[in-house]
Amino acid sequence: MIQRWDVRGAAAATRLEAVRDIAYGDGILETLDIYRPPAPAGKPAPVLFFIHGGYWQWRDKKDFVFLAEPWVASGVVTVIVNYPLAPAAGMDEIVDACRRAVAWTAGRIARHGGDPHDIWLAGHSAGGHLTAEMLATDWRRFGYAMPPIAGGLAISGLYELEPIRRTYLNDVLGMDAETARRNSPLLHPPGECPPLICAVGGDETAEFHRQQAALVEAWSRAGRTVETMPLPGRNHFTVLDAFADPGHPLFVGLRQRMGS
């Protein structure tokens, strides 16, 4: 499946108008790519800001170029971001880098034809965790009285990190119990945040379903707007094929919310 993404992405890269490897910070991986629709609509376009997965230690924005093409074709400025990876970076540093990338995008996307008031985040797996963390951020630290994002879509996200800390993955991540707790959006429902959509593949393991259900319950109880979108027959990888399919409800559902 990943090889298929690579083939699709290589072909898409030859067709897309892009500004690549824009630095939003000083770190070597603190860069993002911006893909623009070929014909401006005469008004700022909605923005999709995508955060990739890879258990906070693998993958790169170039691996997800295949996602940009259908979103650009639908008139959306598409941003795909890199962030520091473990073990060179700890979880706090990873989360903070993504916050700075969002703030950078909100402050500059108008120069690339995007609407700074219509930025939607989407993330897969570890990127789903980071998407929830972005919605739970106190953006006043970055000079925003209100969050600079319209909403988020977390696809097959991980929202409680203590179970991760107890696996082999933590050999690289190096989280202690307090770091895992501090960076678990399930445990810290935000006081106020934009709407969040959660989607998990029907064929994924029970823990992905448990964590999503627990996040939805906790955030809903706190008064936040959270909805779920079922993805029957999808596994942890084919969920992204749905996200790249203009006819799939996952794609259609998010696209309809943009500009609303």
Buried (B, 14 or more C-beta within 10 A) or exposed (E): EEEEBBEBBEEBBEEBEBEBEBEBBEBEBBBBBBBBBEEEEEEBBBBBBBBBBBBBBEBEBBBBBBBBBBBBEBBBBBBBBBBBBBEEBBBEBBBBBBBBBBBBBBBBBBEBBBBBBBBBBBBBBBBBBBBBBBBBBEBEEBEBEEBBBBBBBBBBBBBBBEBBBEEEBBEBBEBEEEBBBBBBBBBBBBEEBBBBBBBBBEEBEEEBBBBBBBBBEBBEEBEBEBEBBEBEEBBBBBBBBBBBEEEBBBBEBBBEBBBE
